[in-house]
Amino acid sequence: MGAIPCIARALKRHVLVVKRAQKTPNHQCLLGNLGKVGPVIAAHHLIVVGFDSIVANKYLSCIRNAVRSGHIDSYSIIDLESQRLAIEQRLQAVDLKPRGIVYLPDSEARVQGTPQELIAGAVQRLSAPGVPAKVYIATEVRAHEAYLRFCVENHIDSLVEKPVLAPMVDGSFRPSYITKIMEELIGLSGDSPAKHSVMTLSRYHQIYNQKVIASLREKMERWEAPLTSFHIRAAGGVWNLQREFESRDDHPYKYGYGMMMHGAYHYVDLATQILSLNAALFSDRQFKLELSGFGAFPVDQHQRMSRPIASRFQDGNPAWADDVDGALRFGETDVTSAFRLVDIASGRTVSLGTLSFEQTTPSIRNWGELSSELYNVNGRTSSVDMEAQLSTLYSTHVHCYDIPRGVSADGIDAFARLTTRANAALLPDEQYVSQETFDGLFHSDSNRRLMEHWLNGTEERSSLASHLLPMKVTEALAASVLAPGRLFEVPFQECSVPVSPH
């Protein structure tokens, strides 16, 4: 990284850095109005790439705690010049201020990502002498690869938001590049002391990990019973209007990717962990996943919406997208697929099931224009329905769904019901039917636990390498919606993730 200082000087006219807080020799933390805290020796300086409302609302408390405990000295921000006003407004409402900010120039032509020299200059400007950096990559997914590659090649600890990356070629999404790039980055990171993790829902989740996966693994090992059926349907309740598909850069569709590169990855990761329990149980066998899928796209929306309701939002144009640039292909809104897990040697089917990830499902949106004051700008409410079965012995079924509370679209809790059925005549330790309910859940709790472990240097459940298989499945699903009915195959080995939280 010897060339970084001269790159930073060359970039001086392109970036603006907010005046840094005066530092003490031991990098006393900056806590705004939190009160005086004694000096600490910090292990790292945190650089947040993309300071959106999610970071401000969900993770700033984790950052604050890490500053207090001395795991980081403070944090800085890298973002785009076009986001300056929004970030300044966002920072007015938080008590923990960043030590520095670098705004990078926007480029309409730069959809692949940010050039490495820009990233190097920004990181150099924000780095503190003698204090190594940790980088949290929370920018739009098409820019993930560039920042992650920089961190991997320069041995800098990183945490990248899900999904890991979305390869772009000539401005459009190319899912067929996912596996190649993932394997390259994992290979490069293998000999480095730096650690790289992925932020996703299903590694520290109270229900999915601690209840479902842990229980299934224990029962499969005790009974030597394979997982024979698995079904998951994740309904996002996301309602975008036709014109928003063209305009939005937050969770965009205009670059050729959609649901699979947005919320679906949480549940692809979950499904992959559960299906890989077969590979763990039968470690002497080789498996492959065969799947075929179908998708719905923004251009289909007019046919799928209530026309009287859509007309209230001036959103009922039957010819919408006919005049949009022909080279522009919108990403999918909904995906449904069927699969089987096959023993390669015998050709026999071990597991069957369905994977569905849909956004055109019940929403709470009743407003026309997107509000900058809301996090839940398009009224999403999720519902996840999942069932896993061990042939004739046992079944576990989870329904986890959002419940709006109060008048604000951001006032949403989650409720979960976990139901098991078992052949108690053969298995006396089991009940024919059992049921547990969980109220007042917050899915973000599992994300915060992952963030806390990463900031503290103890994150081991969501390594970059452990996301290779889920990203391979994501590639197959993303490709399947572009080739409806075609069969795609994924070599399927164990996705090794510890069951118990640290």
C-alpha positions in Angstrom: 0.0 0.0 0.0 3.0 2.2 -0.4 1.4 4.1 -3.3 -1.7 5.1 -1.3 -0.4 8.4 0.1 0.4 9.8 -3.4 -3.0 8.5 -4.7 -4.7 10.3 -1.8 -2.9 13.6 -2.7 -4.0 13.2 -6.3 -7.6 12.7 -5.2 -7.6 15.7 -2.9 -9.6 17.9 -5.2 -12.3 15.1 -5.5 -13.1 14.5 -1.9 -14.1 16.4 1.2 -13.2 15.3 4.7 -15.1 16.6 7.7 -12.7 18.1 10.3 -11.5 15.3 12.6 -11.9 15.5 16.3 -8.6 16.3 18.1 -7.0 13.0 19.2 -5.1 12.3 22.3 -2.0 10.1 22.0 -4.0 7.0 23.0 -6.9 7.9 20.6 -9.5 8.8 23.2 -13.0 7.9 21.9 -15.4 10.6 20.5 -18.8 10.2 22.2 -20.6 13.4 21.4 -23.2 13.9 24.2 -22.8 10.5 25.8 -20.7 11.9 28.6 -17.0 11.8 29.4 -15.3 8.4 29.0 -11.8 7.6 30.1 -9.1 7.1 27.5 -8.8 3.6 26.1 -6.4 1.9 23.8 -8.4 1.0 20.7 -7.6 -2.0 18.6 -9.1 -0.7 15.3 -10.6 2.3 13.6 -14.0 1.5 11.9 -14.7 2.8 8.4 -18.4 2.6 7.4 -18.9 2.5 3.6 -22.4 3.7 3.0 -24.0 5.5 6.0 -27.7 4.9 5.3 -30.7 4.8 7.6 -30.1 1.1 8.4 -26.6 1.9 9.8 -27.8 4.9 11.7 -30.9 3.2 13.2 -29.8 -0.4 13.6 -26.0 -0.5 14.2 -24.9 2.8 15.8 -25.6 1.4 19.2 -23.3 -1.5 18.5 -20.6 1.0 17.3 -21.1 3.0 20.5 -20.6 0.0 22.7 -17.5 -1.0 20.8 -16.1 2.4 21.3 -16.8 2.3 25.0 -15.2 -1.2 25.4 -12.1 -0.1 23.5 -12.4 -2.4 20.5 -12.5 0.6 18.2 -11.4 4.2 18.7 -14.2 5.8 16.7 -15.7 5.5 13.2 -15.5 7.3 9.9 -17.6 7.3 6.8 -17.1 6.9 3.0 -20.1 7.8 0.8 -21.0 9.5 -2.4 -21.1 13.2 -3.0 -24.8 12.9 -4.0 -25.5 11.6 -0.4 -23.9 14.5 1.4 -27.1 16.3 2.4 -28.9 13.2 3.5 -25.9 12.1 5.6 -25.5 15.5 7.2 -29.2 15.5 8.2 -28.9 11.9 9.5 -25.8 12.8 11.6 -27.7 15.7 13.2 -29.9 13.1 14.9 -27.2 10.9 16.3 -25.1 11.4 19.4 -22.0 9.5 18.2 -20.4 11.6 15.5 -17.9 10.3 13.0 -14.3 11.3 13.2 -14.1 11.9 9.5 -16.1 11.7 6.2 -14.9 11.2 2.7 -17.3 12.0 -0.1 -16.4 10.3 -3.4 -17.6 11.7 -6.8 -20.6 10.1 -8.4 -20.3 8.6 -11.8 -23.4 7.7 -13.8 -21.3 5.4 -15.9 -19.7 3.6 -12.9 -22.2 0.9 -12.1 -19.6 -1.8 -11.6 -18.2 -0.3 -8.5 -15.8 2.3 -7.2 -12.2 2.2 -8.7 -9.6 0.8 -6.4 -7.5 4.0 -6.4 -10.5 6.0 -5.1 -11.0 3.5 -2.3 -7.3 3.5 -1.5 -7.2 7.3 -1.2 -10.4 7.4 0.9 -9.1 4.7 3.3 -5.7 6.4 3.6 -7.3 9.7 4.5 -9.4 8.2 7.2 -6.8 5.9 8.7 -5.2 6.8 12.0 -1.4 6.1 12.4 -0.7 2.9 14.2 -4.4 1.9 14.4 -5.5 -0.8 11.9 -8.8 -0.3 10.1 -11.9 -2.4 10.0 -14.3 -1.8 7.1 -18.0 -2.3 7.2 -19.3 -2.4 3.6 -23.0 -1.2 3.6 -23.2 0.4 0.2 -25.4 -0.7 -2.7 -24.7 -4.3 -3.7 -23.2 -3.5 -7.1 -20.3 -1.7 -5.3 -19.6 -4.5 -2.8 -17.1 -6.4 -4.9 -14.7 -3.4 -5.3 -14.6 -2.6 -1.6 -14.4 -6.3 -0.5 -11.6 -6.9 -3.0 -9.6 -3.9 -1.7 -10.0 -5.3 1.9 -9.0 -8.8 0.9 -6.0 -7.7 -1.1 -4.8 -5.3 1.6 -5.4 -7.6 4.6 -8.0 -5.3 6.2 -10.8 -6.9 8.3 -14.2 -6.5 6.6 -17.9 -7.1 7.1 -19.9 -6.9 3.9 -23.7 -6.7 3.8 -25.7 -9.5 2.1 -25.5 -10.6 -0.5 -21.8 -10.7 -0.9 -21.6 -9.3 -4.4 -23.5 -8.7 -7.7 -21.2 -8.9 -10.7 -21.9 -6.2 -13.3 -20.9 -6.4 -17.0 -21.5 -3.4 -19.2 -23.9 -2.0 -16.7 -26.0 -5.1 -16.3 -26.1 -7.9 -13.7 -24.4 -11.2 -14.7 -25.1 -13.9 -12.1 -22.9 -16.5 -13.9 -19.8 -14.6 -12.6 -20.8 -15.1 -8.9 -19.0 -18.4 -8.2 -15.8 -17.5 -10.0 -15.4 -14.2 -8.1 -16.4 -15.7 -4.7 -13.8 -18.5 -5.1 -11.2 -16.0 -6.2 -11.7 -13.7 -3.2 -11.9 -16.6 -0.7 -8.7 -18.0 -2.2 -6.9 -14.7 -1.8 -8.1 -14.3 1.8 -7.0 -17.8 2.8 -3.3 -16.8 3.6 -4.2 -13.5 5.2 -4.5 -12.8 9.0 -7.5 -10.5 8.2 -11.0 -11.8 8.8 -13.9 -11.3 6.4 -17.5 -11.8 7.4 -21.0 -11.4 5.8 -23.9 -9.6 7.4 -27.1 -11.7 7.1 -30.1 -12.6 9.2 -29.7 -16.3 9.6 -26.5 -16.9 11.5 -27.5 -15.7 15.0 -31.3 -15.8 14.8 -33.2 -16.8 17.9 -35.6 -19.0 16.1 -34.0 -20.1 12.9 -30.5 -21.0 14.3 -31.1 -21.6 18.0 -34.4 -23.5 17.7 -34.8 -25.0 14.2 -31.3 -25.8 12.9 -29.9 -26.9 16.3 -32.9 -29.2 16.9 -32.9 -30.7 13.4 -29.2 -31.4 13.5 -29.5 -33.1 16.9 -32.4 -35.3 15.8 -30.9 -36.2 12.5 -27.7 -37.4 14.2 -29.5 -39.2 16.9 -31.9 -41.0 14.6 -29.6 -41.2 11.6 -32.5 -39.7 9.7 -32.0 -37.6 6.5 -33.8 -34.4 5.8 -36.3 -35.5 3.1 -38.4 -32.4 2.5 -37.9 -28.7 2.9 -40.1 -25.8 1.9 -39.6 -22.1 2.4 -41.7 -19.1 1.3 -40.4 -15.6 2.2 -42.9 -12.9 1.4 -41.4 -9.4 1.5 -44.5 -7.2 1.1 -42.5 -4.7 -0.9 -44.6 -2.4 -3.1 -42.7 -0.3 -5.6 -44.6 1.8 -8.1 -43.8 1.6 -11.8 -41.9 4.9 -11.9 -39.9 3.8 -8.9 -38.4 0.9 -10.7 -36.7 3.4 -13.0 -35.7 5.9 -10.3 -34.7 4.1 -7.2 -31.0 3.6 -6.3 -31.9 2.2 -2.9 -32.7 -1.5 -3.5 -32.7 -0.9 -7.3 -34.1 -3.0 -10.1 -32.8 -1.0 -13.0 -29.4 -2.7 -13.1 -30.9 -6.2 -13.9 -31.0 -7.6 -10.4 -34.0 -7.7 -8.0 -35.3 -9.8 -5.2 -32.5 -12.4 -5.3 -29.9 -9.6 -4.6 -32.1 -7.9 -2.0 -34.0 -9.6 0.8 -34.1 -13.1 -0.6 -30.5 -13.8 0.3 -31.3 -14.0 4.0 -33.5 -17.1 3.3 -31.3 -18.6 0.6 -28.6 -18.7 3.3 -31.0 -20.2 5.8 -32.2 -22.9 3.3 -28.7 -23.8 2.4 -27.7 -24.3 6.0 -30.7 -26.6 6.5 -30.2 -28.6 3.3 -26.5 -29.0 4.1 -27.4 -31.0 7.2 -27.7 -34.0 4.9 -24.1 -33.5 3.7 -23.0 -33.3 7.4 -24.8 -36.5 8.3 -23.7 -38.5 5.3 -20.2 -37.1 4.9 -19.1 -40.1 2.8 -21.6 -39.2 0.0 -21.5 -36.5 -2.7 -24.7 -34.5 -3.4 -25.9 -32.1 -6.0 -28.8 -29.7 -5.9 -31.0 -29.6 -9.0 -33.5 -26.7 -9.3 -35.7 -25.0 -11.8 -37.4 -21.6 -11.3 -39.8 -19.0 -12.6 -39.9 -15.3 -11.9 -42.1 -12.2 -12.2 -40.7 -8.8 -13.2 -41.6 -5.2 -13.0 -43.0 -5.3 -16.6 -45.5 -7.9 -15.3 -46.8 -5.7 -12.5 -49.7 -4.1 -14.4 -51.2 -7.6 -15.0 -50.8 -8.6 -11.3 -52.2 -5.6 -9.5 -55.7 -4.4 -8.7 -56.3 -1.8 -11.4 -58.6 0.4 -9.3 -56.1 0.4 -6.4 -53.1 1.1 -8.8 -55.0 4.0 -10.3 -55.1 5.7 -7.0 -51.3 6.0 -7.2 -51.3 7.0 -10.9 -49.6 3.6 -11.4 -51.8 1.8 -13.9 -50.0 2.4 -17.2 -50.4 -0.9 -19.2 -47.7 0.2 -21.6 -45.2 1.1 -18.9 -41.6 0.1 -19.8 -42.3 0.1 -23.6 -40.5 3.4 -23.9 -37.7 2.5 -21.5 -34.3 2.0 -23.0 -34.3 -1.5 -24.6 -30.9 -2.3 -23.1 -32.3 -1.8 -19.6 -33.6 -5.0 -18.1 -35.3 -4.8 -14.7 -34.5 -7.3 -12.0 -37.1 -9.8 -10.8 -39.7 -9.0 -8.1 -40.8 -12.6 -7.3 -39.1 -16.0 -7.6 -40.5 -19.4 -7.1 -38.6 -22.7 -7.6 -38.7 -26.4 -7.1 -35.6 -28.5 -6.2 -34.3 -32.0 -5.4 -31.1 -33.0 -3.6 -29.6 -35.9 -5.3 -27.1 -38.6 -4.2 -24.7 -38.3 -7.2 -23.4 -41.9 -7.0 -26.8 -43.6 -7.0 -28.8 -40.9 -8.7 -31.4 -41.3 -6.0 -33.4 -38.4 -4.6 -32.8 -37.6 -0.9 -34.7 -34.3 -0.5 -37.5 -32.5 -2.3 -38.9 -29.0 -1.8 -39.6 -25.5 -2.9 -37.9 -22.2 -2.5 -40.0 -19.1 -3.0 -39.0 -15.4 -2.5 -41.8 -13.0 -3.3 -42.2 -9.2 -2.9 -45.7 -8.8 -4.5 -47.4 -9.8 -1.2 -49.4 -7.8 1.4 -47.9 -4.4 2.2 -49.0 -1.6 4.4 -48.2 1.1 1.8 -51.0 3.7 1.4 -48.9 6.7 0.3 -47.8 7.8 -3.2 -44.4 9.4 -2.8 -41.5 7.8 -0.9 -40.8 9.6 2.4 -37.2 10.4 3.4 -38.5 10.3 7.0 -39.3 6.6 6.9 -37.0 3.7 7.0 -39.8 1.4 5.7 -40.3 3.7 2.7 -42.5 1.3 0.6 -44.5 -0.3 3.4 -42.9 -3.8 3.5 -44.2 -6.4 5.9 -42.6 -9.8 5.8 -44.0 -13.3 6.4 -41.8 -16.4 6.3 -43.3 -19.8 6.2 -40.9 -22.8 6.5 -41.2 -26.5 7.0 -38.5 -29.2 7.3 -39.3 -32.9 7.5 -37.4 -36.1 8.4 -39.3 -38.6 6.3 -42.0 -40.4 8.4 -40.6 -39.4 11.8 -40.6 -35.7 12.4 -41.6 -32.3 11.0 -40.8 -28.8 12.2 -42.8 -25.8 10.9 -42.2 -22.1 11.5 -44.4 -19.2 10.6 -42.7 -15.8 11.4 -44.5 -12.7 10.3 -44.6 -8.9 10.9 -47.3 -7.2 12.9 -47.7 -3.4 12.4 -48.0 -1.5 15.7 -49.3 2.1 15.8 -49.6 4.6 13.1 -46.0 4.7 11.8 -44.9 2.4 9.0 -41.7 1.8 11.0 -43.6 0.6 14.1 -43.5 -3.2 13.3 -42.9 -6.2 15.6 -42.6 -9.8 14.6 -44.4 -12.9 15.9 -43.4 -16.5 15.4 -45.1 -19.8 15.9 -43.0 -23.0 15.9 -45.0 -26.3 15.5 -43.5 -29.8 15.5 -45.2 -33.1 14.6 -43.6 -36.4 15.4 -44.3 -40.2 15.3 -44.5 -40.4 19.1 -45.6 -44.0 18.9 -42.0 -44.8 17.7 -40.3 -41.9 19.4 -41.5 -41.8 23.1 -39.4 -38.8 23.9 -41.3 -36.7 21.3 -44.9 -35.3 21.4 -47.3 -36.0 18.5 -47.7 -32.2 18.3 -46.0 -29.4 20.1 -46.2 -25.6 19.7 -44.3 -22.6 20.9 -45.0 -19.0 20.3 -42.7 -16.0 20.4 -44.0 -12.4 20.5 -42.2 -9.1 20.3 -39.4 -10.4 18.1 -37.1 -8.2 16.2 -35.2 -9.7 13.3 -32.6 -7.0 13.6 -31.5 -8.5 17.0 -29.7 -11.3 15.1 -28.0 -8.8 12.8 -26.9 -6.8 15.8 -25.4 -9.9 17.5 -23.4 -10.5 14.3 -22.2 -6.9 14.3 -21.2 -7.0 17.9 -19.1 -10.1 17.5 -17.4 -8.6 14.4 -16.6 -5.3 16.1 -15.3 -7.2 19.1 -13.2 -9.6 16.9 -15.1 -12.7 17.9 -17.2 -13.3 14.8 -16.9 -16.9 13.5 -20.4 -17.9 12.4 -20.6 -15.9 9.1 -17.2 -16.0 7.5 -16.9 -15.1 3.8 -15.9 -18.7 3.1 -19.0 -20.1 4.7 -21.1 -18.1 2.2 -19.7 -19.7 -0.9 -22.4 -22.4 -1.1 -25.3 -20.0 -0.4 -23.9 -17.7 -3.1 -23.7 -20.6 -5.6 -27.4 -21.4 -4.9 -28.2 -17.7 -5.3 -26.4 -17.8 -8.7 -28.5 -20.7 -9.8 -31.8 -19.1 -8.7 -30.9 -15.8 -10.3 -30.0 -17.6 -13.5 -33.2 -19.7 -13.4 -35.5 -16.8 -13.6 -33.8 -15.7 -16.8 -34.3 -19.2 -18.3 -37.7 -20.4 -17.0 -38.0 -24.1 -16.7 -34.3 -24.9 -17.3 -32.6 -27.2 -14.9 -29.6 -25.8 -12.9 -27.2 -27.9 -10.8 -25.1 -26.9 -7.8 -22.5 -29.3 -6.2 -23.6 -29.5 -2.6 -21.2 -29.9 0.2 -21.7 -29.1 3.9 -22.1 -25.5 4.8 -20.4 -25.6 8.1 -21.9 -23.1 10.6 -21.7 -23.6 14.4 -25.1 -24.1 16.0 -24.6 -22.4 19.3 -24.0 -18.7 19.7 -20.8 -17.6 21.3 
